[in-house]
Amino acid sequence: MNISVVIPLLNEQESIKELHDWIANVMLSNDFSYEIIFIDDGSTDESWNTIALLSKNSPNVKGIRFLKNFGKSQALHAGFAKAEGQVIITMDADLQDNPEEIPELYTMIVNQNYDLVSGWKKKRYDNKFTKNLPSKLFNWAARKTSGVKLNDFNCGLKAYSNIVVKNIDVNGEMHRYIPVLAKNAGFTKIGEKVVKHQARKYGETKFGMDRFINGFLDLITIWFLSRFGKSPMHLFGALGVIMFAVGFGFALYLGIDKLLLNQSGRLITQRPQFYIALTTMIIGTQFFVAGFLGEIILRSKENRKRYLIKDEINLENSNTN
């Protein structure tokens, strides 16, 4: 099989059929053998019924239905486990990713021997202040921390060689960092392609500003784990930052006051702000340590169940992960 298209989704009933027809036309016009694997991540609308109806008319349509919402990373993990194509394409179900990009992505993997090619939505139709600017800051931090020179880590449109998706473990909320996971696993030929971004046609985005906060915390986690070894860092990291910032603020105030303002000769250790600064900075550091230890424990735990599959369509050897 040439291509497996893996599509995680949550409450996208309006766009599924249109997306399927668009992908099918691209595949037929390029004479690709293919499969489309829809992963319903706990939708509460008619998404699963739409997938089931499409599968009756086309054996190329396959589906995985989660018992509840487990997250995009778990959905991708389940799709990767079932994918049979030489090249695996991932894309979102909201019609913002253009299936016309698939042939060139496929060529880059097969003929140019890339392990992974990530889409770059250079021109976006999202809100400039709530999504574009935070995304640019996030991508800059990801490049600097990981060493992977991509402009758009968040783009859902990516292409992978089959061997890549079978040898990386996507968990927690690490779907943003699949290129980093691939690099850490030894797949170093990672490319990028400018792709068309389209305005959302149906519904509303499922992601808010909190995805950037969690994204930065995940970035710290993957940096730590790649060098030393859902997610405790989301809690302990945030608390650690707050506590450490409070302590550092008090320490900075004491330093400036002592050097520039305080002429009485009063010792810093005689001031209550000193103990507030010391205590909060120590607690902040402990929160970070607890978060890192929690990540290591979770990732070293074997046979953990990360998601539960309720139904499958056109897929054999059903299993639970």
Secondary structure, 3 states (H helix, E strand, C coil): CCEEEEEEECCCHHHHHHHHHHHHHHHHHCCCCEEEEEEECCCCCCHHHHHHHHHHHCCCEEEEEECCCCCHHHHHHHHHHHCCCCEEEECCCCCCECHHHHHHHHHHHHCCCCCEEEEECCCCCCCHHHHHHHHHHHHHHHHHHHCCCCCCCCCCCEEEEHHHHCCCCCCCCHHHHHHHHHHHCCCCCEEEEECCECCCCCCCCCCCCHHHHHHHHHHHHHHHHHHHCCCHHHHHHHHHHHHHHHHHHHHHHHHHHHHHHCCCCCCHHHCHHHHHHHHHHHHHHHHHHHHHHHHHHHHHCCCCCCCCEEEEECCCCCCCC
